[in-house]
Amino acid sequence: MKLDGKTALITGAGSGLGAAISRLFAAEGARVCVTDIDAASAEKVATECRAAAPGAFAVRCDVADSSSVREAFAAMDAAFGDLDILVNNAGIIHTDPDYLTAFQSKGLAQMAELMTTGHIATHLDTLDHVTDAMFDRMLRIHLYGTFYCTREALPRMRKRGQGGRIINMASIMGSASLAGAPDYAAAKGGILAFTRAIAREAASYGVLVNAISPGFIDTPLLTPLDEQQKSLIKMQTPLGRLGTAEEIAAAALFLAGPDSTFVTGQSLSPNGGIYMSQ
Ligand SMILES: NC(=O)c1ccc[n+]([C@@H]2O[C@H](COP(=O)([O-])OP(=O)(O)OC[C@H]3O[C@@H](n4cnc5c(N)ncnc54)[C@H](O)[C@@H]3O)[C@@H](O)[C@H]2O)c1
């Protein structure tokens, strides 16, 4: 098993990608600390993980709150005593109905205009719908959350002196920046820059720091998208479908396990070809 004897803390692990990563890491022998702002969902995933490997447990953790992050790491210390792998995964997209409706209807209007008149007369103007509070929450959960958890994990990995792995969940939006979510793109772009900066500093301790930049993956995060939008995404994806949470978990296992010992400061992008960066 690729993670035999390892310990891992995963944020936002009560659903979607974090849950799939937790299950796979447990199946590969790791003891996992399943954290989420939703304690009940974290508990459910931890129970599933215990069926594969003993030692999994759940802790409520709001990554946007540094004191909640500190408490979660203290609970992990008490249970595991050390930490090999941190996965900064927790995230959101906007679910505000006004924001979604405005974006969806304007996107469709633009397409119709392109097909009929050949030029766009409708403008997205996404930022008009992003309030201070929305922008702040987006940055707090993704970027501050990654910072708070990394700040807790690194000293523990340094002190132990056996290296470690930090995996940050970015997105193709952090590089490709598709229309419709400038604050999400900014948060993910920040995570990519943070990943590279910390990878350089942590390398001397043997701590490898990488990102995963998924394309569109079939998880509850995409619930606000309607079927028409999902069809459009599939049409733009050379592999013709959404990804699965298990396909992203496989990327996380690669970055957490023994097959990526010369990989740091990178972003691995399982995205079905929708974005080809090299
Ligand atoms: N699904 C995709 O298409 C996709 C694509 C690229 C990147 N991502 C990223 O992957 C990560 C996981 O997304 P997912 O698709 O599994 O979504 P999801 O909605 O299924 O799961 C996200 C989890 O994060 C938790 N969460 C939300 N706010 C939190 C907070 N403040 N503190 C702790 N936990 C919190 C939620 O409770 C939920 O369990 C996110 O960072 C997302 O941006 C997803």
The ligand as an ORCA input file, in Angstrom:
! r2SCAN-3c Opt
* xyz 0 1
  N     -15.701     20.057     -8.664
  C     -14.973     20.741     -9.528
  O     -15.316     20.829    -10.712
  C     -13.710     21.423     -9.093
  C     -12.834     21.887    -10.084
  C     -11.664     22.522     -9.720
  C     -11.361     22.708     -8.392
  N     -12.229     22.264     -7.434
  C     -11.863     22.503     -6.049
  O     -11.861     21.280     -5.339
  C     -12.147     21.526     -3.966
  C     -13.230     20.585     -3.510
  O     -14.394     20.817     -4.280
  P     -15.547     19.729     -4.469
  O     -15.851     19.699     -5.900
  O     -15.185     18.489     -3.766
  O     -16.746     20.483     -3.730
  P     -17.813     19.971     -2.672
  O     -18.787     21.073     -2.549
  O     -18.294     18.617     -3.037
  O     -16.965     19.855     -1.332
  C     -16.415     20.981     -0.714
  C     -16.359     20.730      0.776
  O     -15.736     21.869      1.381
  C     -16.436     22.145      2.574
  N     -16.244     23.536      2.984
  C     -16.827     24.650      2.477
  N     -16.437     25.719      3.177
  C     -15.589     25.270      4.121
  C     -14.855     25.913      5.163
  N     -14.929     27.239      5.379
  N     -14.070     25.154      5.944
  C     -13.993     23.813      5.761
  N     -14.683     23.153      4.824
  C     -15.468     23.883      4.015
  C     -17.894     21.819      2.263
  O     -18.642     21.616      3.463
  C     -17.740     20.571      1.409
  O     -17.784     19.401      2.196
  C     -12.511     23.003     -3.874
  O     -11.376     23.730     -3.434
  C     -12.849     23.377     -5.299
  O     -12.635     24.751     -5.554
  C     -13.385     21.607     -7.757
*
